[in-house]
């Protein structure tokens, strides 16, 4: 009863009453707290016992700070925590050492016990421990944490101490354990096992988080879903509870940097564009060509958790885009393993000047589920040659006449064989007609921008007409230029600067498609909207009749399908592409 009355009295006095467990006193409670506009105005005696904090408010630990005043939005605000914690009588003896465990914070902070500075947390390894035995006294002890909003210009929207802090005792000369020791990475492996490393910050909201068992489970699930089996050891991953959760789930915590620092999760906990790419481009089975002349391939299982058993390796041999041979090989692949296979096919029967591609499809024998596919160039794909052939094929239908330039409300380059129309207020291509077939209703940037100016070359009977559209980027978007080269036969070549994405809108009846790509693991239009088809070699969009346009680039490129089959976005991995006529 006396303890209960004392606890009630301390609560009324604004003094944190801290939960207790054997040999540990938790700091996960309400602390006295005040924000100062900058470090220059923090009182020098704020860590003293006689400092007047009667007008201060309260702040939970662990938790992010309350909203920062709007007038201080651009300032490096300093937050000060103060709290009194009673030293248990059983801890006050010469054989006991008392350790202070400071949780993960969003920025370094100075730590004081009874007015004495015991340390400063590190920027990267923020979970720290200090021996505070010599600073303690019998009865109540004052703990003060002084933390800046950010360090060296690193903006943190909602700073704070975001994982548990506590004190604990070591009896009879026991040694403290700061945290579990991170693993060493050698040649991309930990203890002989290949690892894929991610930074925990990549799968956490950029505004920060509060460590809890539920949140840790969510983070672990995301890491495994993205097929990573190692986490870089830093201030975000150094908390004991998180490291233990990783260990229990087969995820190593390693002393190595992650290859990417991209943020996969936004402040709402949803996937960012980078997160969607990482999620949809993760193909766990991969083929590499070992010997092109004898068609020897190496199949690797990159899944860090799953074994593939009862697998059918379906292969198809393409010559100039047509299947000329096919077959299947049964296979079992353990996780993080690989195996070589010899494929007996008719590659020697194909003329040496023809493109030869081997397509590998990975399918479950029982369910028929497809886990992915690869394209292997037995004879390298020559995009320049393909573009030239496309031009030649289009010329077969063309009279190759000098076009006209109509510059009125719309800008139009036209002749008997084709018409290309541009909107002079936006710079967008709004119509592309070739040999009386209306194929495109739009080509435009897929970023926020506005038109700067349009220039067009004088039509000539010997060379292409060139339309150059200059754009000013809005917000963080850089300025860029789109160039349209219209050949005498009507072949349209589009170039764009600064890795800007482009959206294409086909006419409604252009709803048939074929393409060569490494891509994703499921058929294109059964996938979720905005998932990507990666490493596209060519893309054909056509009518039911078989007439259509072939999109070819000298580099592999990515396609993000739109909400309908006649809309798509070319992602910023392509600098130029050509559109030419074909007939299936």
C-alpha positions as CSV (number, residue, x, y, z in Angstrom):
1,X,0.0,0.0,0.0
2,X,2.9,2.4,0.8
3,X,4.4,1.7,-2.6
4,X,1.1,2.4,-4.3
5,X,0.7,5.7,-2.4
6,X,4.2,6.7,-3.2
7,X,3.7,6.0,-6.9
8,X,0.5,8.1,-6.9
9,X,2.3,10.9,-5.2
10,X,5.2,10.8,-7.8
11,X,2.7,10.8,-10.7
12,X,1.0,13.9,-9.3
13,X,4.4,15.6,-9.0
14,X,5.0,15.0,-12.7
15,X,7.8,12.5,-11.9
16,X,7.9,9.4,-14.2
17,X,7.0,6.2,-12.4
18,X,8.9,3.5,-14.3
19,X,7.9,-0.1,-14.8
20,X,10.1,-2.7,-13.2
21,X,11.2,-6.2,-14.2
22,X,13.8,-8.3,-12.4
23,X,17.2,-6.6,-12.5
24,X,15.9,-4.0,-14.9
25,X,14.1,-0.6,-14.7
26,X,12.4,0.5,-17.9
27,X,12.3,4.1,-19.1
28,X,9.2,3.4,-21.3
29,X,7.1,6.0,-19.5
30,X,6.2,9.7,-19.6
31,X,9.1,12.2,-19.2
32,X,9.3,15.9,-18.6
33,X,10.1,17.5,-21.9
34,X,10.6,20.9,-23.5
35,X,11.6,22.0,-27.0
36,X,14.1,24.9,-27.6
37,X,14.4,26.6,-30.9
38,X,18.2,26.0,-31.1
39,X,21.1,24.7,-29.1
40,X,22.1,28.3,-28.3
41,X,19.1,28.9,-26.2
42,X,19.2,25.7,-24.1
43,X,20.0,26.7,-20.5
44,X,23.4,25.6,-19.5
45,X,22.1,24.2,-16.2
46,X,19.2,22.2,-17.7
47,X,20.8,19.0,-16.5
48,X,21.1,20.2,-12.8
49,X,18.9,18.9,-10.0
50,X,17.8,22.4,-9.0
51,X,16.7,23.5,-12.5
52,X,13.1,24.7,-12.6
53,X,11.1,22.4,-14.9
54,X,7.7,23.1,-13.3
55,X,6.4,24.6,-16.6
56,X,7.5,21.8,-18.8
57,X,5.1,19.5,-20.7
58,X,5.4,15.7,-21.1
59,X,6.8,13.3,-23.8
60,X,6.5,9.6,-24.0
61,X,9.6,7.4,-24.4
62,X,10.0,5.7,-26.8
63,X,8.0,7.9,-29.2
64,X,8.4,10.6,-31.8
65,X,8.1,14.2,-30.6
66,X,4.9,16.1,-30.7
67,X,4.4,18.5,-33.7
68,X,7.1,21.2,-33.9
69,X,5.8,24.8,-33.9
70,X,5.3,26.0,-37.5
71,X,7.4,29.1,-36.9
72,X,10.3,26.7,-36.0
73,X,9.8,24.5,-39.1
74,X,13.2,25.2,-40.6
75,X,15.1,25.3,-37.3
76,X,17.3,22.6,-35.8
77,X,15.1,22.3,-32.7
78,X,16.5,20.8,-29.5
79,X,14.4,18.5,-27.3
80,X,15.3,18.0,-23.6
81,X,14.0,15.0,-21.6
82,X,14.3,15.1,-17.7
83,X,13.2,12.4,-15.3
84,X,13.9,11.1,-11.8
85,X,14.4,7.4,-11.2
86,X,14.9,5.8,-7.8
87,X,17.8,3.5,-7.3
88,X,16.6,0.3,-5.8
89,X,18.1,-0.5,-2.4
90,X,19.2,-4.0,-3.7
91,X,21.3,-2.2,-6.4
92,X,23.2,0.0,-4.0
93,X,26.1,-2.3,-3.1
94,X,29.8,-2.5,-4.1
95,X,29.3,-5.8,-6.0
96,X,26.7,-4.4,-8.4
97,X,27.3,-2.3,-11.5
98,X,24.5,-0.3,-13.1
99,X,24.3,0.0,-16.9
100,X,22.3,2.6,-18.9
101,X,21.0,1.2,-22.2
102,X,20.0,4.1,-24.5
103,X,17.6,3.2,-27.4
104,X,17.8,4.1,-31.0
105,X,17.3,7.8,-31.6
106,X,16.9,9.7,-34.9
107,X,19.9,11.9,-34.1
108,X,22.8,11.9,-31.6
109,X,22.1,13.2,-28.1
110,X,24.0,14.1,-25.0
111,X,23.3,12.0,-21.9
112,X,23.6,13.2,-18.3
113,X,23.1,11.5,-15.0
114,X,22.9,13.7,-11.9
115,X,24.4,16.6,-13.9
116,X,27.4,14.5,-15.1
117,X,27.8,13.9,-18.8
118,X,28.2,10.1,-19.4
119,X,28.3,10.1,-23.2
120,X,26.8,11.0,-26.5
121,X,25.0,8.5,-28.8
122,X,26.5,7.8,-32.1
123,X,24.8,8.8,-35.4
124,X,25.1,5.3,-36.9
125,X,25.1,3.0,-33.9
126,X,22.6,4.8,-31.7
127,X,21.8,1.9,-29.4
128,X,24.5,2.5,-26.7
129,X,25.3,1.4,-23.2
130,X,27.2,3.2,-20.4
131,X,28.4,2.2,-17.0
132,X,26.8,4.8,-14.8
133,X,27.6,3.2,-11.4
134,X,29.9,6.0,-10.3
135,X,27.4,8.7,-11.1
136,X,24.6,7.3,-9.0
137,X,23.6,7.9,-5.4
138,X,21.1,6.4,-3.0
139,X,17.5,7.4,-3.6
140,X,16.4,9.5,-6.6
141,X,18.7,10.1,-9.6
142,X,18.2,12.6,-12.4
143,X,18.5,11.5,-16.0
144,X,18.7,14.2,-18.8
145,X,18.7,13.6,-22.5
146,X,19.5,16.5,-24.9
147,X,18.7,15.7,-28.5
148,X,18.8,17.8,-31.7
149,X,16.2,17.5,-34.4
150,X,18.8,16.6,-36.9
151,X,22.6,16.5,-37.5
152,X,24.5,18.2,-40.3
153,X,21.3,19.2,-42.2
154,X,19.7,15.8,-42.2
155,X,16.0,16.7,-41.9
156,X,13.9,14.4,-39.7
157,X,10.2,15.3,-39.8
158,X,9.3,13.7,-36.5
159,X,12.4,13.1,-34.3
160,X,12.6,11.2,-31.1
161,X,13.9,8.2,-29.1
162,X,12.2,5.4,-30.9
163,X,13.3,2.2,-29.2
164,X,13.3,1.2,-25.5
165,X,15.8,2.6,-23.0
166,X,16.4,1.2,-19.5
167,X,18.9,0.6,-16.7
168,X,19.9,-2.8,-15.5
169,X,22.3,-4.2,-13.0
170,X,25.2,-6.6,-13.3
171,X,25.9,-8.7,-10.2
172,X,29.2,-10.3,-9.0
173,X,31.4,-9.0,-11.8
174,X,29.3,-10.0,-14.8
175,X,30.2,-8.3,-18.1
176,X,27.6,-6.2,-20.0
177,X,26.4,-7.3,-23.5
178,X,25.8,-4.2,-25.6
179,X,24.0,-6.1,-28.3
180,X,24.4,-9.2,-30.4
181,X,27.6,-9.1,-32.4
182,X,26.9,-8.4,-36.2
183,X,28.2,-11.0,-38.7
184,X,31.1,-10.4,-41.0
185,X,30.5,-10.6,-44.8
186,X,33.2,-12.3,-46.8
187,X,32.9,-12.5,-50.6
188,X,29.2,-11.8,-50.4
189,X,28.6,-14.7,-47.9
190,X,28.0,-15.1,-44.2
191,X,29.2,-18.4,-42.8
192,X,29.4,-19.7,-46.3
193,X,25.8,-18.7,-47.2
194,X,25.2,-16.0,-49.9
195,X,23.4,-12.9,-48.6
196,X,21.3,-10.2,-50.0
197,X,21.6,-7.1,-47.8
198,X,19.0,-4.4,-47.2
199,X,19.1,-1.3,-45.0
200,X,16.3,-1.4,-42.4
201,X,15.6,2.2,-43.2
202,X,14.5,1.1,-46.7
203,X,11.5,-0.7,-45.3
204,X,10.6,1.8,-42.6
205,X,8.5,5.0,-42.9
206,X,10.8,8.0,-43.5
207,X,9.0,9.8,-40.6
208,X,10.3,7.2,-38.1
209,X,8.6,4.5,-36.0
210,X,8.2,3.2,-32.5
211,X,9.9,-0.1,-31.8
212,X,7.4,-2.8,-30.7
213,X,7.0,-6.5,-31.2
214,X,4.1,-5.9,-33.7
215,X,6.1,-3.3,-35.7
216,X,9.2,-5.6,-35.7
217,X,7.1,-8.5,-37.1
218,X,5.9,-6.2,-39.9
219,X,9.4,-5.2,-40.8
220,X,10.7,-8.8,-40.8
221,X,7.8,-9.8,-43.1
222,X,8.7,-7.0,-45.5
223,X,12.3,-8.0,-45.6
224,X,11.5,-11.6,-46.4
225,X,8.8,-10.6,-48.9
226,X,11.4,-8.6,-50.8
227,X,13.7,-11.7,-50.7
228,X,16.5,-10.3,-48.5
229,X,18.2,-12.4,-45.9
230,X,20.6,-9.9,-44.3
231,X,20.2,-6.4,-42.7
232,X,23.0,-3.8,-42.6
233,X,24.0,-3.1,-39.0
234,X,23.4,0.6,-38.2
235,X,21.4,2.8,-35.9
236,X,18.2,1.4,-37.2
237,X,19.0,-2.2,-36.7
238,X,21.2,-2.3,-33.6
239,X,18.4,-2.7,-31.1
240,X,18.7,-6.1,-29.3
241,X,15.0,-7.0,-29.8
242,X,15.2,-6.4,-33.5
243,X,18.5,-8.4,-33.9
244,X,17.0,-11.3,-32.0
245,X,13.9,-11.2,-34.2
246,X,16.2,-11.3,-37.3
247,X,18.1,-14.3,-35.8
248,X,14.8,-16.1,-35.1
249,X,13.7,-15.6,-38.8
250,X,17.0,-16.6,-40.5
251,X,18.0,-13.0,-41.3
252,X,21.6,-12.1,-40.6
253,X,22.6,-8.6,-39.2
254,X,25.9,-7.8,-40.9
255,X,28.7,-5.3,-40.7
256,X,28.3,-4.2,-44.3
257,X,26.4,-1.5,-46.2
258,X,23.4,-2.3,-48.3
259,X,23.9,-1.9,-52.1
260,X,20.9,0.5,-52.2
261,X,19.6,3.3,-49.9
262,X,16.3,3.7,-51.7
263,X,13.2,4.1,-49.6
264,X,10.7,1.3,-50.4
265,X,8.0,2.5,-47.9
266,X,6.4,5.9,-47.7
267,X,5.1,7.8,-44.6
268,X,1.8,5.9,-44.9
269,X,3.5,2.5,-44.8
270,X,2.7,1.9,-48.5
271,X,5.2,0.8,-51.2
272,X,6.9,3.7,-53.1
273,X,7.7,3.4,-56.8
274,X,11.1,2.0,-55.9
275,X,9.4,-0.5,-53.6
276,X,7.1,-1.6,-56.3
277,X,10.0,-2.1,-58.7
278,X,11.9,-4.1,-56.0
279,X,8.8,-6.2,-55.3
280,X,7.8,-7.0,-58.9
281,X,11.3,-7.3,-60.4
282,X,12.4,-9.9,-58.0
283,X,12.6,-13.0,-60.1
284,X,13.9,-15.9,-58.0
285,X,15.0,-18.3,-60.8
286,X,17.6,-17.1,-63.3
287,X,19.2,-18.7,-66.3
288,X,22.7,-17.8,-67.7
289,X,24.2,-19.1,-70.9
290,X,27.3,-21.2,-70.3
291,X,28.0,-22.4,-73.8
292,X,26.1,-20.9,-76.8
293,X,27.4,-23.4,-79.4
294,X,26.2,-26.4,-77.4
295,X,23.3,-24.6,-75.6
296,X,24.5,-25.3,-72.1
297,X,22.6,-23.2,-69.5
298,X,23.0,-22.6,-65.8
299,X,19.8,-22.3,-63.7
300,X,20.1,-20.6,-60.3
301,X,17.6,-20.4,-57.5
302,X,18.1,-17.0,-55.9
303,X,15.4,-17.4,-53.3
304,X,17.0,-17.2,-49.9
305,X,14.3,-19.3,-48.2
306,X,12.4,-21.5,-50.7
307,X,13.4,-24.8,-52.4
308,X,11.9,-25.4,-55.9
309,X,10.9,-29.1,-56.2
310,X,9.0,-30.7,-59.1
311,X,10.0,-27.9,-61.5
312,X,9.7,-28.0,-65.3
313,X,12.3,-26.1,-67.2
314,X,10.3,-25.3,-70.4
315,X,12.5,-24.0,-73.2
316,X,11.5,-22.5,-76.5
317,X,13.9,-21.7,-79.4
318,X,13.0,-18.5,-81.3
319,X,14.4,-17.6,-84.8
320,X,13.5,-14.1,-85.9
321,X,10.6,-14.0,-83.4
322,X,9.1,-17.4,-84.3
323,X,9.3,-20.6,-82.2
324,X,11.1,-23.3,-84.2
325,X,11.8,-25.8,-81.4
326,X,10.7,-26.5,-77.8
327,X,11.0,-29.0,-74.9
328,X,11.0,-29.5,-71.2
329,X,13.5,-30.7,-68.5
330,X,12.5,-31.8,-65.0
331,X,14.5,-30.1,-62.2
332,X,14.8,-29.7,-58.4
333,X,16.7,-26.6,-57.1
334,X,17.4,-26.0,-53.4
335,X,17.5,-22.4,-52.2
336,X,20.6,-20.4,-53.1
337,X,21.8,-23.2,-55.4
338,X,22.5,-23.6,-59.1
339,X,22.8,-26.4,-61.7
340,X,23.8,-26.7,-65.4
341,X,21.6,-28.3,-68.0
342,X,22.3,-29.2,-71.7
343,X,19.5,-28.4,-74.1
344,X,19.3,-30.3,-77.4
345,X,17.6,-28.0,-79.9
346,X,17.8,-27.2,-83.6
347,X,20.0,-24.1,-83.4
348,X,22.3,-25.5,-86.2
349,X,19.4,-25.5,-88.6
350,X,18.9,-21.7,-88.4
351,X,20.8,-19.5,-91.0
352,X,23.7,-17.7,-89.4
353,X,22.4,-14.2,-90.1
354,X,19.1,-14.8,-88.2
355,X,18.6,-13.7,-84.6
356,X,18.4,-16.7,-82.2
357,X,16.8,-16.6,-78.8
358,X,16.3,-19.3,-76.2
359,X,13.4,-18.6,-73.8
360,X,13.4,-20.4,-70.5
361,X,10.1,-20.8,-68.5
362,X,10.1,-22.0,-64.9
363,X,6.8,-23.8,-64.2
364,X,5.6,-26.0,-61.3
365,X,4.9,-29.5,-62.6
366,X,1.8,-30.1,-60.5
367,X,0.1,-26.7,-60.3
368,X,1.3,-25.2,-63.5
369,X,2.3,-22.0,-61.7
370,X,4.9,-20.0,-63.6
371,X,7.7,-18.6,-61.4
372,X,9.5,-16.6,-64.1
373,X,11.2,-16.7,-67.4
374,X,14.4,-15.6,-69.1
375,X,15.6,-14.8,-72.6
376,X,19.1,-16.0,-73.6
377,X,20.7,-14.6,-76.8
378,X,22.3,-17.5,-78.6
379,X,23.1,-15.0,-81.3
380,X,23.2,-11.4,-80.0
381,X,20.2,-9.2,-80.6
382,X,21.1,-6.3,-82.9
383,X,18.7,-3.5,-82.2
384,X,20.3,-1.2,-84.9
385,X,19.8,-3.9,-87.5
386,X,16.2,-4.5,-86.3
387,X,15.4,-0.8,-86.5
388,X,16.9,-0.6,-90.0
389,X,14.8,-3.7,-91.0
390,X,11.7,-2.0,-89.6
391,X,12.5,1.1,-91.6
392,X,12.9,-1.0,-94.8
393,X,9.7,-2.9,-94.2
394,X,7.8,0.4,-93.7
395,X,9.3,1.8,-96.9
396,X,7.8,-1.1,-98.9
397,X,4.4,0.5,-98.4
398,X,5.6,4.1,-98.7
399,X,5.9,6.4,-101.7
400,X,8.6,8.3,-99.8
401,X,7.3,11.8,-100.6
402,X,8.3,15.1,-99.1
403,X,5.9,15.9,-96.3
404,X,4.0,19.2,-95.6
405,X,4.1,21.3,-92.4
406,X,0.8,22.7,-91.3
407,X,1.3,25.2,-88.5
408,X,-2.1,26.4,-87.3
409,X,-3.9,25.6,-84.1
410,X,-2.1,22.3,-84.1
411,X,1.3,21.5,-85.5
412,X,1.0,18.8,-88.2
413,X,3.6,17.0,-90.3
414,X,1.7,15.1,-93.0
415,X,1.8,13.5,-96.5
416,X,-0.2,10.8,-98.3
417,X,1.4,8.0,-96.2
418,X,1.3,9.4,-92.6
419,X,0.2,12.2,-90.3
420,X,1.9,13.3,-87.1
421,X,0.1,15.9,-85.0
422,X,1.3,17.9,-82.0
423,X,-0.6,20.1,-79.5
424,X,1.1,23.5,-79.6
425,X,0.0,24.3,-76.0
426,X,1.5,21.2,-74.4
427,X,4.0,19.8,-76.9
428,X,2.2,16.4,-76.7
429,X,2.0,14.2,-79.8
430,X,-1.8,13.7,-80.1
431,X,-2.1,11.7,-83.3
432,X,0.0,9.2,-85.3
433,X,-1.6,7.9,-88.5
434,X,0.4,5.6,-90.9
435,X,-1.1,4.3,-94.2
436,X,-4.6,5.1,-93.2
437,X,-4.4,3.4,-89.9
438,X,-4.7,5.5,-86.7
439,X,-2.3,4.0,-84.2
440,X,-1.5,6.5,-81.5
441,X,-3.6,9.1,-79.7
442,X,-0.7,10.4,-77.5
443,X,3.0,10.4,-76.6
444,X,3.8,12.6,-73.7
445,X,6.1,12.9,-70.7
446,X,4.9,10.9,-67.6
447,X,6.2,13.6,-65.2
448,X,5.0,17.0,-64.0
449,X,6.2,19.6,-66.4
450,X,5.1,22.5,-68.7
451,X,6.0,23.4,-72.2
452,X,8.9,25.8,-72.9
453,X,9.0,25.9,-76.7
454,X,8.7,23.8,-79.9
455,X,11.0,23.9,-82.9
456,X,10.5,22.0,-86.2
457,X,12.9,21.6,-89.1
458,X,11.9,22.5,-92.6
459,X,10.4,19.4,-94.5
460,X,12.9,18.0,-97.0
461,X,12.5,15.3,-99.6
462,X,15.8,13.6,-98.7
463,X,15.9,13.6,-94.8
464,X,13.6,13.2,-91.8
465,X,11.5,16.1,-90.4
466,X,12.6,16.8,-86.8
467,X,10.3,18.2,-84.1
468,X,12.1,19.3,-80.9
469,X,10.0,19.9,-77.7
470,X,11.6,21.6,-74.7
471,X,10.0,21.2,-71.3
472,X,10.5,23.0,-67.9
473,X,10.3,20.5,-65.1
474,X,7.9,21.2,-62.1
475,X,9.1,20.8,-58.6
476,X,12.0,18.4,-58.4
477,X,11.7,17.4,-62.1
478,X,14.7,18.5,-64.2
479,X,14.3,20.3,-67.5
480,X,14.3,17.9,-70.4
481,X,13.8,17.7,-74.2
482,X,11.8,15.3,-76.4
483,X,12.9,14.9,-80.0
484,X,10.7,13.4,-82.7
485,X,12.4,12.3,-86.0
486,X,9.8,11.5,-88.7
487,X,11.3,9.6,-91.7
488,X,10.1,10.0,-95.2
489,X,8.4,6.6,-94.9
490,X,6.7,7.6,-91.6
491,X,8.9,5.7,-89.1
492,X,8.8,7.7,-85.9
493,X,12.0,7.8,-83.7
494,X,11.6,9.4,-80.3
495,X,14.5,10.6,-78.1
496,X,14.3,12.0,-74.6
497,X,16.9,13.5,-72.2
498,X,17.4,13.2,-68.4
499,X,16.0,9.7,-68.1
500,X,12.4,11.0,-68.2
501,X,9.5,8.5,-68.4
502,X,7.2,8.6,-71.4
503,X,3.5,7.6,-71.6
504,X,2.1,6.1,-74.9
505,X,-1.7,6.0,-75.6
506,X,-2.8,3.7,-78.4
507,X,-6.2,3.8,-80.1
508,X,-8.8,1.5,-78.6
509,X,-8.6,-1.2,-81.2
510,X,-4.8,-1.6,-80.8
511,X,-5.4,-4.1,-77.9
512,X,-3.3,-7.1,-79.1
513,X,0.3,-7.3,-78.0
514,X,3.5,-9.4,-78.1
515,X,6.9,-8.6,-76.6
516,X,10.3,-10.0,-75.8
517,X,11.3,-9.3,-72.2
518,X,12.7,-10.8,-69.0
519,X,9.9,-9.1,-67.3
520,X,7.8,-10.3,-64.3
521,X,6.6,-13.8,-63.4
522,X,3.0,-13.6,-64.5
523,X,1.2,-12.7,-67.7
524,X,1.2,-9.0,-68.3
525,X,-2.4,-7.9,-67.9
526,X,-3.2,-10.3,-65.1
527,X,-0.7,-8.4,-62.9
528,X,-1.5,-5.6,-60.6
529,X,-1.7,-2.2,-62.2
530,X,1.7,-0.4,-62.3
531,X,3.9,-3.5,-62.0
532,X,6.8,-3.4,-64.4
533,X,7.9,-5.6,-67.4
534,X,11.7,-5.2,-67.3
535,X,14.4,-5.6,-69.9
536,X,12.1,-5.4,-72.9
537,X,13.8,-6.0,-76.3
538,X,10.9,-5.1,-78.5
539,X,7.2,-4.5,-77.9
540,X,4.4,-4.9,-80.6
541,X,1.0,-3.4,-80.2
542,X,-1.5,-4.3,-83.0
543,X,-5.1,-4.6,-84.2
544,X,-6.9,-7.9,-84.5
545,X,-6.1,-7.8,-88.3
546,X,-2.4,-8.0,-87.4
547,X,-1.4,-4.5,-88.4
548,X,0.4,-2.6,-85.7
549,X,3.5,-0.8,-84.5
550,X,6.7,-2.3,-83.2
551,X,8.6,-0.3,-80.5
552,X,12.4,-1.0,-80.6
553,X,15.2,0.5,-78.6
554,X,19.0,0.1,-78.8
555,X,18.9,-0.4,-75.0
556,X,16.7,-2.8,-73.0
557,X,13.9,-0.8,-71.4
558,X,11.0,-1.2,-68.9
559,X,7.3,-1.0,-69.5
560,X,4.6,-0.2,-66.9
561,X,1.2,-1.2,-68.2
562,X,-1.6,1.3,-67.8
563,X,-5.2,0.8,-66.6
564,X,-6.1,-0.5,-70.1
565,X,-4.3,-2.6,-72.7
566,X,-3.8,0.5,-74.9
567,X,-1.9,2.6,-72.4
568,X,1.6,2.1,-71.1
569,X,4.6,4.0,-69.7
570,X,8.2,3.6,-70.8
571,X,10.3,3.9,-67.7
572,X,13.5,6.0,-67.6
573,X,15.9,3.3,-68.7
574,X,15.6,4.2,-72.4
575,X,17.1,7.2,-74.2
576,X,15.4,6.7,-77.6
577,X,13.2,4.3,-79.4
578,X,11.7,3.8,-82.9
579,X,8.1,3.0,-83.9
580,X,7.7,1.3,-87.2
581,X,4.9,-0.5,-89.1
582,X,4.6,-4.3,-89.2
583,X,2.1,-6.9,-90.2
584,X,1.7,-10.2,-88.3
